[in-house]
Structures are given as C-alpha cells and as structure tokens.
Amino acid sequence: MPFPSSPRVIYKKNPLDEVICQLKFPPVLRIDSELPAKFQEALRHEYPLFQETSPALPSFLGRGLPPEVGKLINLEIAIPTATKVYQFISADEKWKVGLTREFVALSTGSYVRWEEFRAKMDRVVSELLAAYSPSFFVRIGLRYRDIVRRSVLDLGNIHWSELLKPHILGELASPDVEPEIQQASRETLIAVDGGKARVHLRHGLARIADTNEEVYLIDSDFYDENRTEVKDVFTRLDSLHREAGHLFRWCITDALHKALQPETVS
C-alpha cells in the first residue's frame, strides 16, 4: 500500500460529509422491466421511502452541496439513458440505497464507523443476491468525502499549511501566497493494493454556500475494476476501507488530527 500505516481512529468531530459504496454487476434486465418489489419488501422496514428517479439525476450520490463543491468533486456518473434508478430511503432520510440494472449503492451523510456501514451494505448485498442473483461483480467502489471546516474545529483562521501536509498543499504551503489564492484543486490517480485497485483523489478549496466559509475538501474514490466473486466482496471492501483511513491521515497534520478529537479503535 502506498500510504503509511496509521492506527485506526474514530473522530468525535467527524469531517465526513458522505460515504458511498457502489457495486457494479453485469446488467440484469429484469430490474428495468419490472418494479423491484421483492427487493423493496425485504428492505422496506429499514428503508420505507421509495423514489424512481431520472437517470440523469442520481441524487443518492450527492446531497445538495454548494455548486463549488459539486463541481470540484464531479458528482456526475455515467448511467445509460434507458436505465431506471430506484431509491430506497430511510425514514430520517440519512441512508439511501440506489438500484439500477447495473449496480447497487449505499450512501449516507451520517457515517460514524465502518462496522455499522458494512453491516448495512451486507444486508443490501444479501437482498440483491436473493432477488437477482448476480454471478459476480465487475467493479467495487468505496468513496469517502471529507470537508474540513475550521469554524467547527475552533481553528479560526489557522493557515491551511498548519493543517494539511506539504504534499497536499501545493501553492497553499506558502503563508504569503495563501491569503490571495482564490481557487485551488488537484486530481490524482494512485494505484493501491499492488496495482489491483486505484484511488481517484480530488482535493482543494471550496466554499459553503450559506456562509461563504472557505473549507478544504478531500474526496477519495477507491475502486477495483477486476472481476470479484460474490464471496470476496467484503474482503475487498475491508481492504479499501483500511487504505482510506491511511490516506486521510497521510493528508493531514498532527494539529488537525488532534483538533478532530480522535478515539483509537482496537
């Protein structure tokens, strides 16, 4: 793995804005030709709300972020125009399951720890297998989007150079230049797990629409496009999850790490 190993922690002041897991499988045309009644019935107690949405607007992949953030993280994904997108939503609207003929996805803006998210994804996959029996998966994706807001961390106008590592900062590393920078963003594609998977890392400055507060976005989209057997899905997801934690710690300084109030997880 390219990122240095670091102890697993849970942050009391959690910077995560959204976590998304998407599993892509060979097309199951029955999902387009009939309503997913059996799938819904199995999940309806936990996800009682239902929507059938336009393929061009997969809202379970974004939650009304400011335009600057949305543009930076490139929320759009390619979905064939004929594909129906079904959404199954929790009563508090904090958890969403998306289903099309080519993928199933789980997203939340209330992520606390991996074990909870993993258990919910395990349930979704189990019901997918029961209803549609995909033979294998052709792409596994796990995406973490962190937004660092200095205001909620009591960091005031502390320079980004004190909160983020030099290899992330670029021009922001200069205290003299930083106050004058109006826009800064980077995209990097990095091989992980010995080249078996990749992470598309997008990061940079953005602003919160209602307050105009300057924030820093770290969007790490891990994916494996190798054929994965059903029995191996969560082994791969566990591996990507561990690497996501190492990547975030690789991005931030000790000062920001402490400000987020880490609690060690055994």
C-alpha positions as CSV (number, residue, x, y, z in Angstrom):
1,M,0.0,0.0,0.0
2,P,1.4,3.4,-0.9
3,F,0.2,5.3,2.2
4,P,1.9,4.9,5.6
5,S,0.1,2.7,8.0
6,S,-1.6,4.6,10.9
7,P,-3.7,3.5,13.9
8,R,-7.4,3.3,13.2
9,V,-9.4,6.1,14.9
10,I,-12.9,7.5,15.0
11,Y,-13.1,11.3,15.1
12,K,-15.5,12.8,17.5
13,K,-15.6,15.9,15.3
14,N,-16.2,13.8,12.2
15,P,-15.2,15.6,8.9
16,L,-17.0,13.1,6.7
17,D,-19.7,14.6,4.6
18,E,-20.7,11.5,2.7
19,V,-19.7,7.9,2.2
20,I,-20.8,5.9,-0.8
21,C,-20.3,2.2,-1.7
22,Q,-21.2,1.1,-5.2
23,L,-21.1,-2.5,-6.5
24,K,-21.4,-2.9,-10.3
25,F,-22.5,-6.2,-11.8
26,P,-23.3,-7.4,-15.4
27,P,-26.7,-5.9,-16.4
28,V,-29.8,-7.6,-15.0
29,L,-32.5,-6.6,-17.5
30,R,-35.3,-7.7,-15.2
31,I,-34.5,-4.7,-12.9
32,D,-35.6,-2.4,-15.8
33,S,-38.5,-4.5,-17.0
34,E,-40.4,-4.8,-13.6
35,L,-40.6,-2.9,-10.4
36,P,-38.2,-4.3,-7.7
37,A,-41.0,-5.3,-5.4
38,K,-39.2,-8.3,-3.8
39,F,-36.1,-6.2,-3.1
40,Q,-38.1,-3.4,-1.7
41,E,-40.2,-5.7,0.6
42,A,-37.0,-7.2,2.1
43,L,-35.6,-3.7,2.9
44,R,-38.8,-1.8,3.4
45,H,-38.7,-1.8,7.3
46,E,-35.3,-0.1,7.2
47,Y,-35.8,2.0,4.1
48,P,-39.6,2.8,3.9
49,L,-39.4,5.7,1.4
50,F,-39.2,5.0,-2.3
51,Q,-38.4,7.0,-5.4
52,E,-38.0,6.3,-9.0
53,T,-35.7,9.0,-10.4
54,S,-34.4,10.3,-13.7
55,P,-31.2,8.5,-14.8
56,A,-29.5,11.9,-15.2
57,L,-30.1,12.8,-11.5
58,P,-28.7,10.1,-9.3
59,S,-29.4,12.0,-6.1
60,F,-28.3,9.3,-3.8
61,L,-24.7,10.2,-4.9
62,G,-25.0,13.8,-3.6
63,R,-26.9,15.8,-1.0
64,G,-27.3,19.3,-2.4
65,L,-23.8,20.5,-1.9
66,P,-22.7,24.1,-2.8
67,P,-22.0,24.4,-6.6
68,E,-18.3,24.9,-6.0
69,V,-18.0,21.6,-4.1
70,G,-20.2,19.8,-6.6
71,K,-18.0,21.0,-9.5
72,L,-14.8,20.1,-7.7
73,I,-15.8,16.5,-6.8
74,N,-17.5,15.9,-10.2
75,L,-20.7,14.2,-8.9
76,E,-22.0,13.1,-12.3
77,I,-21.6,9.5,-13.2
78,A,-22.3,7.7,-16.5
79,I,-25.7,6.0,-16.4
80,P,-27.3,4.7,-19.7
81,T,-30.3,6.8,-20.5
82,A,-32.6,3.7,-20.6
83,T,-31.7,2.7,-17.1
84,K,-34.2,3.2,-14.3
85,V,-32.8,4.4,-11.0
86,Y,-34.7,3.2,-7.9
87,Q,-34.0,4.7,-4.5
88,F,-34.9,3.2,-1.1
89,I,-34.6,5.8,1.7
90,S,-34.6,5.5,5.5
91,A,-37.3,7.4,7.4
92,D,-34.9,10.0,8.6
93,E,-33.5,10.3,5.0
94,K,-29.9,9.8,6.3
95,W,-29.4,6.5,4.5
96,K,-30.1,5.7,0.8
97,V,-29.9,2.6,-1.3
98,G,-29.7,3.0,-5.1
99,L,-30.5,0.2,-7.6
100,T,-30.2,0.1,-11.3
101,R,-29.8,-2.8,-13.7
102,E,-26.0,-2.4,-13.4
103,F,-25.3,-1.5,-9.8
104,V,-26.4,-1.3,-6.3
105,A,-25.2,1.5,-4.0
106,L,-25.4,2.6,-0.4
107,S,-24.8,6.2,0.8
108,T,-25.0,8.1,4.0
109,G,-24.2,11.6,5.3
110,S,-24.3,10.2,8.9
111,Y,-21.3,7.9,8.8
112,V,-19.9,7.0,12.3
113,R,-17.9,3.9,11.9
114,W,-17.1,1.2,9.3
115,E,-18.8,-1.7,11.2
116,E,-22.2,0.0,11.0
117,F,-21.8,0.9,7.3
118,R,-20.5,-2.6,6.5
119,A,-23.4,-4.3,8.2
120,K,-25.9,-2.2,6.3
121,M,-24.1,-2.9,3.0
122,D,-24.0,-6.6,3.8
123,R,-27.8,-6.6,4.2
124,V,-28.2,-4.8,0.9
125,V,-26.0,-7.2,-0.9
126,S,-27.8,-10.2,0.6
127,E,-31.1,-9.0,-0.6
128,L,-29.6,-8.2,-4.1
129,L,-28.4,-11.8,-4.3
130,A,-31.7,-13.2,-3.2
131,A,-33.7,-11.1,-5.7
132,Y,-31.5,-11.0,-8.7
133,S,-28.6,-13.5,-8.2
134,P,-25.7,-11.5,-10.0
135,S,-23.0,-14.0,-10.8
136,F,-20.1,-11.7,-9.8
137,F,-19.2,-8.0,-9.6
138,V,-17.2,-6.1,-12.2
139,R,-16.4,-3.0,-10.2
140,I,-16.2,-2.3,-6.5
141,G,-16.2,1.3,-5.3
142,L,-15.8,2.9,-1.9
143,R,-15.8,6.7,-1.7
144,Y,-15.1,9.0,1.3
145,R,-15.7,12.7,1.0
146,D,-14.3,14.8,3.9
147,I,-14.9,18.5,4.3
148,V,-12.6,20.2,6.8
149,R,-14.3,23.3,8.3
150,R,-12.0,25.3,10.6
151,S,-15.0,27.1,12.2
152,V,-16.4,23.8,13.7
153,L,-13.0,22.8,14.9
154,D,-12.2,26.1,16.8
155,L,-9.3,26.7,14.5
156,G,-10.3,30.2,13.4
157,N,-8.1,31.4,10.6
158,I,-5.3,29.0,11.1
159,H,-3.4,28.6,7.9
160,W,-4.0,25.5,5.8
161,S,-0.3,24.9,5.9
162,E,-0.6,24.1,9.6
163,L,-3.4,21.6,9.0
164,L,-2.5,19.8,5.8
165,K,0.7,18.0,4.7
166,P,3.0,19.8,2.3
167,H,2.5,17.1,-0.4
168,I,-1.2,18.0,-0.5
169,L,-0.9,21.8,-0.2
170,G,0.9,22.9,-3.4
171,E,0.8,26.7,-3.5
172,L,-1.2,26.9,-0.3
173,A,2.0,25.9,1.5
174,S,3.2,29.5,1.2
175,P,1.9,31.6,4.1
176,D,2.4,34.8,2.0
177,V,0.5,33.5,-1.1
178,E,-2.2,31.5,0.7
179,P,-4.4,34.5,1.6
180,E,-4.5,35.6,-2.0
181,I,-5.4,32.2,-3.5
182,Q,-9.0,32.3,-4.9
183,Q,-9.1,28.7,-6.3
184,A,-7.0,25.6,-5.8
185,S,-7.9,22.0,-6.7
186,R,-6.0,18.9,-7.7
187,E,-6.8,15.4,-9.1
188,T,-4.5,12.4,-8.8
189,L,-5.0,8.8,-9.7
190,I,-3.0,6.5,-7.5
191,A,-2.6,2.7,-7.7
192,V,-3.2,0.8,-4.5
193,D,-3.1,-2.8,-3.3
194,G,-0.2,-3.7,-5.6
195,G,-2.0,-2.2,-8.6
196,K,-5.2,-4.2,-8.2
197,A,-7.1,-1.1,-7.3
198,R,-6.9,2.6,-7.6
199,V,-8.0,5.8,-5.8
200,H,-9.1,8.9,-7.6
201,L,-8.1,11.6,-5.2
202,R,-9.7,15.0,-5.6
203,H,-8.9,17.8,-3.2
204,G,-8.9,21.5,-2.9
205,L,-10.6,24.7,-1.6
206,A,-14.3,25.2,-1.7
207,R,-16.9,27.5,0.0
208,I,-20.0,26.7,1.9
209,A,-22.9,28.4,0.1
210,D,-24.8,29.9,3.0
211,T,-21.9,31.2,5.0
212,N,-19.2,31.7,2.3
213,E,-16.8,29.9,4.7
214,E,-13.6,28.6,3.0
215,V,-13.3,24.8,3.5
216,Y,-11.0,22.1,2.3
217,L,-12.4,19.1,0.5
218,I,-10.7,15.7,0.4
219,D,-12.6,13.3,-1.8
220,S,-11.1,9.8,-2.1
221,D,-12.8,7.4,-4.5
222,F,-11.4,3.9,-4.2
223,Y,-12.3,1.3,-6.8
224,D,-11.3,-2.1,-8.1
225,E,-12.4,-2.9,-11.7
226,N,-11.3,-6.6,-11.6
227,R,-13.9,-9.3,-11.6
228,T,-14.7,-10.1,-8.0
229,E,-16.6,-13.2,-6.9
230,V,-19.5,-12.6,-4.5
231,K,-17.8,-14.3,-1.6
232,D,-14.8,-11.9,-1.9
233,V,-16.7,-8.6,-2.0
234,F,-16.3,-7.7,1.7
235,T,-12.7,-8.8,1.9
236,R,-12.0,-6.2,-0.9
237,L,-14.2,-3.6,0.8
238,D,-12.4,-4.1,4.1
239,S,-9.1,-3.6,2.3
240,L,-10.2,-0.4,0.6
241,H,-11.6,0.9,3.9
242,R,-8.3,0.4,5.7
243,E,-6.5,2.2,2.9
244,A,-9.0,5.1,3.0
245,G,-8.1,5.7,6.7
246,H,-4.4,5.7,5.9
247,L,-4.9,8.1,3.0
248,F,-6.8,10.7,5.1
249,R,-4.1,10.5,7.9
250,W,-1.5,11.0,5.1
251,C,-3.2,14.2,4.1
252,I,-3.5,15.9,7.5
253,T,-1.0,17.2,10.1
254,D,-0.9,16.2,13.7
255,A,-2.5,19.6,14.6
256,L,-5.6,18.8,12.5
257,H,-5.7,15.2,13.7
258,K,-5.8,16.4,17.3
259,A,-8.5,19.0,16.5
260,L,-10.7,16.3,15.1
261,Q,-10.5,14.6,18.5
262,P,-9.5,11.0,17.6
263,E,-10.5,8.0,19.6
264,T,-8.5,4.8,19.0
265,V,-10.3,1.8,17.7
266,S,-8.9,-1.6,18.5
